[in-house]
C-alpha cells in the first residue's frame, strides 16, 4: 500500500482555495498504470470503496461514506481514485441503483436524503472528500460516455485502473478529456461590475461572462473574444485569478478579471439576453430585494463576484422574485 499522500496546497492564486480545487488525495498515477493494480486492491480487505449512483454519493454528517467490499453491489464502473494517507480508495459508479444484494448498500437500505450530488455538499465537506467526489464525478462522466473508439467505432478495453480506454484495432489509447473554459469578472473605469443574464436562466439571474477556449487559442485570447461576442465590450489586461474543476460534465473553469475599454453594452441576444453594470451598492440592493439572483455556493463565479464586492453578498429578504 502506498504511504505517500499529496499534501494540501498552501499557496493559492488570488481567489484562494476554491471548494472544488482542494487537494488531499494522492491519485497514485504511477501505481494505477501497473497491470493488475486494481484487481489487487479489490482483493485487499484494507481497501475502501466509494459507491456513486447517478452522480450521487452517500454523505452522512458531512462525510463521504466509504465501505468495505462486502457492502458494495456487484457491477458498475470501477476506477482507482487514490490514497488518502491511510487507505487505498476505489470508486464503484452506477448509472442507476443496482439490484440489492445481501449486505450490499442499496438506495432502500439507507435514507434517500443521504444520497447527495457534488454541488449539494461540496462547500460543507472536507478537503479529502471534496477531492474524492470531484474526481469520481469527472472520471465517471468520461467513462460512461467513452464506450467506443472515435476512430473505428470498435469497443474499447479499460486499462490503467479505469483511467485509460484502449482500442486494440487501432492500437491507440484514449485518455480522459477536460474542456477549459474562461470566466471573467469585468470592471469599468468606475469599478462597476458587469454581469449578464443567460437565456437559459430567464431574465433575473445574473452572472459573470464565460465561454469555452477554442482550438489554438490562448486563455487571454479566449477572454477577449468571449467578452466581445457576448457583450460587445473590448477588454484589456486579463488577469488570472484561479481555477476550479467543474465536472458537469468535464470542464475546467479558469477565472480571470479584465478591464473594459468602453461601457456601451450589446448582448448577443442568443446566449446573453441582458447585461448590466453594477456598483456594489446597487448589486447588494438588487440581491437583498430579490429582484435578481447571482451564483452562490461552490461556483467560481460566486468567488469572483464576492472578491470584487469585498465579502459575502447580503441574503435576499424574500425568496420570491
C-alpha positions as CSV (number, residue, x, y, z in Angstrom):
1,X,0.0,0.0,0.0
2,X,1.3,3.4,-0.8
3,X,2.1,5.5,2.2
4,X,2.6,8.8,0.3
5,X,-0.1,11.4,0.1
6,X,-0.3,14.7,-1.7
7,X,-0.5,17.4,0.9
8,X,-3.0,20.3,0.6
9,X,-1.7,23.2,-1.5
10,X,-0.9,26.3,0.7
11,X,0.0,28.8,-2.0
12,X,-3.2,29.7,-3.9
13,X,-3.9,32.3,-6.6
14,X,-5.9,35.4,-5.8
15,X,-9.3,33.6,-5.3
16,X,-7.8,31.3,-2.7
17,X,-8.7,27.6,-2.1
18,X,-11.9,27.2,-4.1
19,X,-14.2,24.4,-2.8
20,X,-13.7,22.0,-5.7
21,X,-10.0,22.6,-6.0
22,X,-8.9,21.3,-2.6
23,X,-6.4,18.5,-2.7
24,X,-5.8,15.9,0.0
25,X,-5.5,12.7,-2.1
26,X,-2.5,11.1,-3.7
27,X,-4.0,9.9,-7.0
28,X,-1.3,7.2,-7.4
29,X,-0.7,8.0,-11.0
30,X,2.3,5.6,-11.1
31,X,0.6,2.7,-9.3
32,X,-2.6,2.8,-11.4
33,X,-0.6,2.1,-14.6
34,X,0.7,-1.2,-13.1
35,X,-1.0,-4.2,-14.7
36,X,-3.4,-5.8,-12.2
37,X,-3.2,-3.0,-9.7
38,X,-7.0,-2.5,-9.5
39,X,-7.6,-6.3,-9.1
40,X,-5.1,-6.4,-6.3
41,X,-6.9,-3.6,-4.5
42,X,-10.2,-5.3,-4.9
43,X,-8.8,-8.4,-3.1
44,X,-7.3,-6.4,-0.3
45,X,-9.6,-6.1,2.7
46,X,-8.0,-2.8,3.7
47,X,-9.2,-1.1,0.6
48,X,-12.0,1.4,1.0
49,X,-14.8,1.8,-1.6
50,X,-16.9,4.8,-2.7
51,X,-20.2,3.9,-4.3
52,X,-21.8,6.5,-6.6
53,X,-25.2,6.1,-8.2
54,X,-26.3,8.5,-10.9
55,X,-23.7,11.0,-9.8
56,X,-24.7,10.9,-6.2
57,X,-22.8,9.5,-3.2
58,X,-23.8,8.7,0.3
59,X,-22.9,11.6,2.7
60,X,-23.5,11.3,6.5
61,X,-22.7,14.0,9.0
62,X,-20.7,15.9,6.3
63,X,-18.5,12.9,5.4
64,X,-18.5,10.6,2.4
65,X,-19.4,7.1,3.3
66,X,-16.6,4.6,2.4
67,X,-17.3,0.9,2.5
68,X,-15.8,-2.5,2.7
69,X,-16.0,-4.6,-0.4
70,X,-18.6,-6.9,1.1
71,X,-21.0,-3.9,1.3
72,X,-20.6,-2.9,-2.4
73,X,-23.1,-4.1,-5.0
74,X,-21.7,-6.1,-7.9
75,X,-21.1,-4.5,-11.3
76,X,-20.7,-0.8,-12.0
77,X,-17.7,1.1,-13.3
78,X,-14.6,0.6,-11.2
79,X,-11.8,3.2,-11.0
80,X,-8.9,3.6,-8.7
81,X,-9.1,7.1,-7.1
82,X,-6.0,7.2,-4.9
83,X,-4.7,7.0,-1.4
84,X,-5.8,9.3,1.5
85,X,-2.7,8.6,3.6
86,X,-4.3,5.6,5.4
87,X,-6.1,3.6,2.7
88,X,-6.4,3.0,-1.0
89,X,-9.8,4.0,-2.4
90,X,-11.7,2.5,-5.3
91,X,-14.8,4.0,-7.0
92,X,-17.8,1.9,-8.0
93,X,-20.1,4.0,-10.2
94,X,-23.6,3.1,-11.4
95,X,-25.9,4.8,-13.8
96,X,-28.9,3.6,-11.8
97,X,-29.5,2.0,-8.5
98,X,-28.1,-1.6,-8.7
99,X,-30.2,-4.6,-7.6
100,X,-29.7,-5.1,-3.9
101,X,-27.6,-8.0,-2.7
102,X,-27.3,-9.3,0.8
103,X,-25.1,-7.0,2.9
104,X,-24.8,-4.5,0.0
105,X,-25.6,-0.9,0.1
106,X,-28.8,0.0,-1.9
107,X,-31.0,3.0,-2.1
108,X,-33.6,1.1,0.0
109,X,-31.1,0.4,2.7
110,X,-30.2,4.0,3.6
111,X,-32.2,7.2,3.9
112,X,-32.7,8.7,0.5
113,X,-31.6,12.2,1.8
114,X,-28.1,10.8,2.4
115,X,-27.5,10.3,-1.3
116,X,-26.4,13.7,-2.5
117,X,-24.8,15.3,-5.5
118,X,-21.4,17.1,-5.6
119,X,-23.0,20.6,-5.8
120,X,-25.2,19.8,-2.8
121,X,-22.3,19.2,-0.4
122,X,-19.0,20.5,-1.8
123,X,-18.9,23.5,0.4
124,X,-19.6,21.6,3.5
125,X,-17.3,18.6,3.3
126,X,-13.6,18.3,4.0
127,X,-10.7,18.5,1.5
128,X,-10.3,14.8,1.2
129,X,-13.9,14.2,0.4
130,X,-14.2,17.2,-1.9
131,X,-11.2,15.9,-3.9
132,X,-12.6,12.3,-4.0
133,X,-16.1,13.4,-5.0
134,X,-15.0,15.8,-7.8
135,X,-12.5,13.2,-9.1
136,X,-15.2,10.5,-9.0
137,X,-17.8,12.6,-10.8
138,X,-15.3,13.7,-13.5
139,X,-13.9,10.3,-14.3
140,X,-17.3,8.7,-14.3
141,X,-18.8,11.2,-16.7
142,X,-15.9,10.4,-19.1
143,X,-16.0,6.7,-18.7
144,X,-19.8,6.4,-19.2
145,X,-19.6,8.4,-22.4
146,X,-16.5,6.8,-23.8
147,X,-17.5,3.3,-24.9
148,X,-16.4,3.1,-28.5
149,X,-13.3,4.2,-30.4
150,X,-14.0,7.5,-32.1
151,X,-11.8,6.4,-35.0
152,X,-13.1,3.0,-35.9
153,X,-16.2,2.6,-33.8
154,X,-14.8,-0.6,-32.1
155,X,-15.2,-1.5,-28.5
156,X,-12.6,-0.2,-26.0
157,X,-10.7,-2.1,-23.3
158,X,-10.3,-0.5,-19.9
159,X,-6.7,0.0,-18.7
160,X,-4.7,1.8,-16.1
161,X,-7.2,1.1,-13.3
162,X,-10.0,2.8,-15.2
163,X,-8.1,5.8,-16.4
164,X,-7.4,4.8,-20.0
165,X,-9.5,3.1,-22.7
166,X,-7.6,1.3,-25.4
167,X,-8.6,0.4,-28.9
168,X,-7.0,-2.9,-29.9
169,X,-7.9,-2.4,-33.6
170,X,-6.1,1.0,-33.9
171,X,-3.6,0.2,-31.1
172,X,-4.5,3.6,-29.6
173,X,-5.1,4.8,-26.0
174,X,-7.8,7.3,-25.2
175,X,-7.5,9.4,-22.1
176,X,-10.0,11.4,-20.0
177,X,-10.8,14.7,-21.5
178,X,-11.1,18.1,-19.9
179,X,-12.5,21.2,-21.6
180,X,-11.0,24.5,-20.5
181,X,-13.4,27.5,-20.1
182,X,-12.7,31.1,-19.1
183,X,-15.0,33.0,-16.7
184,X,-14.4,36.7,-16.3
185,X,-15.2,39.5,-13.8
186,X,-15.2,42.6,-15.9
187,X,-14.9,46.1,-14.4
188,X,-15.0,49.6,-15.9
189,X,-13.2,52.8,-15.0
190,X,-15.6,53.4,-12.2
191,X,-15.0,49.9,-10.8
192,X,-18.5,48.8,-11.6
193,X,-19.0,45.0,-12.3
194,X,-20.5,43.7,-15.5
195,X,-23.0,40.8,-15.1
196,X,-25.1,39.1,-17.7
197,X,-28.4,37.1,-17.8
198,X,-28.2,33.9,-19.8
199,X,-31.2,33.0,-21.9
200,X,-31.3,29.6,-20.2
201,X,-31.8,31.2,-16.8
202,X,-34.7,33.5,-17.7
203,X,-34.1,37.2,-17.0
204,X,-33.4,37.6,-13.3
205,X,-30.3,35.5,-12.7
206,X,-27.1,37.4,-13.4
207,X,-23.6,36.0,-13.5
208,X,-20.1,36.7,-14.8
209,X,-19.5,36.1,-18.5
210,X,-17.9,32.8,-19.5
211,X,-17.1,30.6,-22.5
212,X,-15.0,27.7,-23.8
213,X,-11.5,28.1,-25.1
214,X,-11.3,27.4,-28.8
215,X,-8.7,25.2,-30.5
216,X,-5.4,27.1,-31.0
217,X,-6.4,29.9,-28.6
218,X,-4.7,31.2,-25.5
219,X,-6.6,31.8,-22.3
220,X,-6.2,35.5,-22.6
221,X,-7.4,35.4,-26.2
222,X,-10.5,33.5,-25.1
223,X,-11.2,36.1,-22.5
224,X,-11.1,39.0,-25.1
225,X,-13.1,37.1,-27.7
226,X,-15.8,35.7,-25.4
227,X,-16.5,39.1,-23.8
228,X,-16.7,40.8,-27.2
229,X,-19.0,38.2,-28.6
230,X,-21.4,38.2,-25.6
231,X,-21.4,41.9,-24.6
232,X,-19.8,44.0,-27.4
233,X,-17.2,45.2,-24.9
234,X,-13.5,45.2,-25.6
235,X,-11.4,44.3,-22.6
236,X,-7.7,44.6,-21.7
237,X,-5.4,43.3,-19.0
238,X,-6.8,39.8,-18.5
239,X,-5.5,38.6,-15.1
240,X,-5.6,35.0,-14.0
241,X,-7.3,34.6,-10.6
242,X,-7.6,30.9,-10.0
243,X,-9.2,27.7,-11.4
244,X,-11.6,25.0,-10.4
245,X,-12.7,21.8,-11.9
246,X,-16.4,21.7,-12.9
247,X,-17.2,18.1,-13.9
248,X,-20.6,18.8,-15.4
249,X,-19.6,17.1,-17.5
250,X,-15.9,17.8,-17.9
251,X,-14.9,21.5,-17.7
252,X,-12.1,23.3,-16.0
253,X,-13.1,26.8,-15.1
254,X,-10.3,29.4,-15.3
255,X,-11.2,32.6,-13.5
256,X,-10.0,36.0,-14.8
257,X,-10.5,39.7,-14.2
258,X,-10.4,42.2,-17.0
259,X,-10.9,45.9,-17.6
260,X,-13.4,47.3,-20.1
261,X,-12.3,49.9,-22.5
262,X,-15.9,51.0,-23.1
263,X,-19.3,50.8,-21.4
264,X,-21.9,50.5,-24.2
265,X,-23.4,47.1,-23.9
266,X,-24.7,44.9,-26.8
267,X,-25.9,41.5,-25.6
268,X,-25.7,38.9,-28.3
269,X,-29.4,38.1,-27.9
270,X,-28.9,34.4,-28.2
271,X,-26.9,33.3,-25.2
272,X,-27.0,36.6,-23.3
273,X,-30.3,38.4,-23.2
274,X,-29.5,41.2,-20.7
275,X,-26.3,42.9,-19.4
276,X,-26.0,45.4,-16.6
277,X,-23.2,47.4,-14.9
278,X,-23.5,47.3,-11.1
279,X,-22.0,49.3,-8.3
280,X,-21.5,47.5,-5.0
281,X,-24.5,49.3,-3.5
282,X,-26.7,48.5,-6.5
283,X,-25.8,44.9,-6.5
284,X,-26.4,44.5,-2.8
285,X,-29.8,46.2,-3.0
286,X,-30.9,44.1,-6.0
287,X,-29.9,40.9,-4.4
288,X,-31.3,41.8,-1.0
289,X,-34.7,42.7,-2.5
290,X,-34.9,39.5,-4.6
291,X,-35.1,41.5,-7.8
292,X,-32.1,39.4,-9.1
293,X,-30.2,36.4,-8.1
294,X,-26.4,35.7,-8.5
295,X,-24.4,32.5,-8.3
296,X,-23.9,31.2,-4.7
297,X,-22.0,28.3,-3.1
298,X,-19.2,26.5,-4.9
299,X,-19.2,28.2,-8.3
300,X,-16.1,30.2,-9.3
301,X,-18.5,32.9,-10.5
302,X,-19.6,33.4,-6.9
303,X,-15.9,33.7,-5.8
304,X,-15.2,36.3,-8.5
305,X,-18.2,38.4,-7.6
306,X,-17.6,38.2,-3.8
307,X,-13.9,39.1,-4.3
308,X,-14.9,42.3,-6.2
309,X,-17.7,43.0,-3.7
310,X,-15.3,42.6,-0.8
311,X,-17.2,39.8,1.0
312,X,-20.4,37.8,1.0
313,X,-23.4,39.4,-0.6
314,X,-26.5,40.0,1.6
315,X,-29.2,37.4,1.9
316,X,-32.4,38.1,0.0
317,X,-35.2,39.4,2.2
318,X,-37.7,37.2,0.3
319,X,-37.4,34.0,-1.7
320,X,-39.9,35.4,-4.2
321,X,-38.6,37.5,-7.1
